[in-house]
């Protein structure tokens, strides 16, 4: 597969509506912290064996905190061009899927200025904003590490936003369109995928992994952007064309998350458990007097 060049993010940053996609029914979620064991009584002669504890679940951002995060991003002064919350979410996943951990000082600067990563002007306090961003980063990292479902920040667009984004995918010849582009799940997923692409542009190590392993999951993600933005990626485009379109936004989101976890298996493989040595086989007792 020829390497795909990540597409450039859109210039505009429309604030997404708050009609979010419902999580997949019955999907696994990070486990909560185990209950603390009670202290043994004074009459106990032995202590209970220590049980391995699951990592505590990181508290997701609430609806109010998500609104607060978008408001803080909107307050980033010009000429900086910050991400919106949906692009930010895809960007963080793209950062977390790199084969080697990206230092926070490298990825965080593109949150406030997506292209150049310029520093904010003196006097601008970004601590509250970055604290919310880092909480989302930790939540996503836990889900990816444990190969658990996560709810991407994908929002259904208002009618006017959907029409504006649909124009980006309009065919040169209207006769080529099989149906109405309104309601295309790609309209809602485009900002998230643009953020993911931005991460791959700034940190390209993921795209250098084995092409055959990347082909299927990358096609499931990049299917939601304009094919013209995928330069020198004939194999990827061919794979995208072979995919069945998603029936609705929920199915498209499920495919997106599954593709991200498939990429994690490539770039962040889980350690295989060490094989236990089988117990020595005991033969018959030796003959003789006892």
C-alpha positions in Angstrom: 0.0 0.0 0.0 1.4 3.4 -0.9 1.4 5.7 2.1 -1.6 7.9 2.5 -0.9 11.6 3.1 -3.2 12.8 5.9 -5.7 15.4 4.7 -5.5 18.9 6.0 -8.1 19.9 8.6 -10.9 22.2 7.6 -10.3 25.9 8.1 -13.6 26.6 9.8 -14.3 25.4 13.4 -18.1 25.3 13.7 -19.2 24.4 17.3 -20.9 21.0 17.2 -24.5 20.6 18.3 -25.1 18.7 21.5 -27.0 15.9 19.9 -24.4 13.3 20.5 -24.4 9.7 19.4 -25.6 7.2 21.9 -23.1 4.6 23.1 -23.2 1.1 21.7 -25.6 -1.1 23.7 -23.8 -3.6 25.8 -20.4 -2.3 25.1 -17.6 -2.8 27.6 -16.6 0.1 29.7 -13.6 0.6 31.9 -14.2 -1.1 35.2 -14.6 0.8 38.4 -12.2 0.6 41.3 -12.5 -2.5 43.5 -14.0 -2.2 46.9 -11.4 -1.7 49.7 -11.1 -5.0 51.7 -12.1 -4.8 55.3 -9.4 -5.1 58.0 -9.1 -8.6 59.5 -10.1 -8.9 63.1 -7.6 -9.2 65.9 -8.3 -12.9 66.3 -7.2 -13.7 62.7 -4.0 -15.7 62.4 -3.4 -15.2 58.7 -3.8 -12.3 56.3 -5.9 -12.7 53.1 -3.9 -13.0 50.0 -3.6 -9.7 48.1 -5.8 -9.6 45.0 -4.7 -7.8 41.8 -6.7 -4.6 41.5 -8.1 -3.2 38.3 -7.1 0.3 37.4 -9.6 2.9 38.6 -11.9 4.2 35.9 -11.2 7.8 34.9 -14.3 9.9 35.3 -15.5 11.0 31.9 -16.2 14.7 31.2 -19.7 15.6 32.0 -22.0 17.4 29.5 -21.3 20.6 31.3 -17.6 20.1 31.3 -17.7 19.4 27.6 -19.6 22.6 27.0 -17.0 24.4 29.2 -14.2 22.9 27.1 -15.7 24.1 23.9 -16.2 27.6 25.4 -12.5 27.7 26.5 -11.4 26.7 23.1 -13.5 29.4 21.5 -11.7 31.9 23.8 -8.3 31.1 22.5 -7.1 34.4 21.0 -6.2 35.0 17.3 -4.0 34.3 15.4 -4.0 30.9 17.0 -6.4 28.4 15.5 -7.5 25.9 18.2 -9.3 22.6 17.6 -13.0 22.2 18.4 -14.0 19.4 20.7 -14.8 16.9 17.9 -11.5 17.5 16.1 -9.7 17.5 19.5 -11.1 14.0 20.2 -9.9 12.5 16.9 -6.6 14.3 17.4 -6.0 12.7 20.8 -6.8 9.2 19.5 -4.4 9.8 16.7 -1.7 10.8 19.2 -2.4 7.8 21.4 -2.2 5.3 18.6 1.5 6.3 17.8 3.9 3.4 18.3 5.9 5.4 20.9 4.3 7.8 23.4 4.3 11.4 22.2 5.5 13.7 25.0 2.7 16.0 26.3 4.7 19.2 25.4 4.7 18.1 21.8 1.0 17.2 21.3 -0.5 19.7 23.6 0.7 22.8 21.6 -1.4 21.8 18.6 -4.6 21.8 20.8 -4.4 25.6 21.0 -2.9 26.1 17.5 -3.7 23.2 15.2 -1.3 23.9 12.4 1.8 25.6 13.7 1.6 24.9 17.4 2.4 28.5 18.4 2.5 29.5 22.0 -0.5 31.6 23.3 0.2 35.3 24.0 1.4 36.4 27.4 -1.4 36.7 29.9 -3.6 33.9 28.4 -4.2 31.2 31.0 -4.8 27.8 29.4 -4.6 25.7 32.6 -8.3 25.1 33.0 -8.6 24.2 29.3 -5.6 21.8 29.3 -6.8 20.1 32.5 -10.0 19.1 30.8 -8.0 18.0 27.7 -5.7 15.9 29.8 -8.6 14.2 31.5 -10.0 13.1 28.1 -6.5 12.0 27.0 -6.2 9.8 30.1 -9.7 8.4 29.6 -9.0 7.5 25.9 -5.6 6.1 26.8 -7.1 3.7 29.4 -9.7 2.5 26.9 -7.2 2.0 24.1 -4.7 0.2 26.4 -7.5 -2.1 27.7 -9.0 -2.5 24.2 -12.4 -1.2 25.5 -15.1 0.7 23.7 -15.0 4.5 24.0 -17.6 7.0 23.0 -16.0 9.4 20.4 -17.1 13.0 20.6 -19.1 12.9 17.4 -22.2 15.0 17.1 -25.2 15.1 14.8 -25.0 18.2 12.7 -27.7 20.8 12.3 -29.3 21.0 8.9 -27.3 24.0 7.8 -24.0 22.4 8.9 -24.8 19.1 7.3 -25.5 20.9 4.0 -22.2 22.9 4.2 -20.1 19.8 4.8 -21.9 17.7 2.2 -20.8 20.2 -0.4 -17.2 19.2 0.2 -18.0 15.7 -1.1 -20.2 16.8 -4.0 -19.3 14.9 -7.2 -18.1 16.8 -10.3 -21.1 15.4 -12.2 -24.4 15.4 -10.3 -25.4 12.3 -12.3 -22.8 10.3 -10.4 -24.6 10.7 -7.1 -26.6 7.6 -6.2 -28.8 9.4 -3.8 -29.2 12.5 -1.6 -26.1 13.3 0.3 -28.1 14.8 3.2 -27.9 12.6 6.3 -24.6 11.0 5.3 -22.9 9.8 8.5 -19.6 11.1 7.1 -20.9 14.7 7.6 -20.9 14.2 11.3 -17.7 12.2 11.4 -15.6 14.5 9.2 -14.4 16.8 12.0 -13.3 13.8 14.2 -11.5 12.2 11.3 -9.9 15.5 10.4 -8.5 15.7 13.9 -7.2 12.2 13.6 -5.5 13.1 10.3 -3.9 16.1 11.9 -2.3 13.9 14.5 -1.0 11.6 11.8 0.4 14.6 10.0 2.3 16.0 13.0 3.3 12.5 14.2 3.6 10.2 11.2 5.1 7.1 13.0 1.8 5.3 12.9 1.6 5.6 9.1 5.0 3.9 8.8 3.8 0.7 10.3 3.2 -2.4 8.1 1.0 -1.2 5.2 -0.9 -4.5 5.0 -1.9 -4.3 8.7 -2.9 -0.6 8.4 -5.0 -1.0 5.2 -8.3 -2.2 6.6 -8.6 0.0 9.7 -7.4 3.1 7.9 -9.9 2.6 5.2 -12.7 2.4 7.8 -11.6 5.8 9.2 -10.5 7.7 6.1 -13.7 6.7 4.2 -15.3 9.8 5.8 -13.1 12.4 4.1 -12.8 13.6 0.5 -10.9 11.0 -1.6 -9.0 13.9 -3.2 -7.3 14.6 0.1 -5.7 11.1 0.0 -2.7 11.6 -2.1 -0.7 8.7 -3.5 -2.9 6.1 -1.8 -4.3 3.9 -4.5 -4.5 0.8 -2.4 -6.3 2.7 0.4 -8.8 4.3 -2.0 -9.5 0.8 -3.6 -10.1 -0.6 -0.1 -12.4 2.3 0.7 -14.4 1.7 -2.4 -14.9 -1.9 -1.4 -16.6 -1.0 1.9 -20.3 -1.1 2.3 -21.8 2.3 3.4 -22.9 2.5 7.0 -26.7 2.4 7.5 -26.7 5.2 10.0 -24.5 7.3 12.2 -24.5 4.8 15.0 -23.1 2.0 12.8 -20.5 4.4 11.3 -19.4 5.3 14.9 -19.1 1.7 15.8 -17.0 1.0 12.7 -14.8 4.0 13.6 -14.1 2.8 17.1 -13.4 -0.8 16.0 -10.9 0.5 13.5 -9.1 2.5 16.1 -8.8 -0.6 18.3 -7.5 -2.6 15.3 -4.8 0.1 14.8 -3.9 -0.2 18.5 -3.2 -3.9 17.9 -0.7 -2.9 15.2 1.0 0.1 16.9 0.5 -0.8 20.6 0.4 -4.6 20.8 -0.6 -6.0 24.1 2.1 -8.0 25.9 1.5 -11.7 25.6 1.1 -13.6 28.9 4.1 -15.7 29.7 3.5 -19.4 29.1 3.5 -21.3 32.4 5.9 -24.3 32.6 3.9 -27.5 33.0 4.5 -29.4 36.3 7.1 -32.1 36.2 5.6 -35.5 35.5 6.2 -37.9 38.3 7.2 -41.4 37.3 6.6 -44.7 39.3 8.5 -45.0 42.6 11.8 -46.8 42.4 11.8 -50.5 43.3 13.5 -51.6 46.5 13.0 -51.8 50.2 11.6 -48.9 52.1 
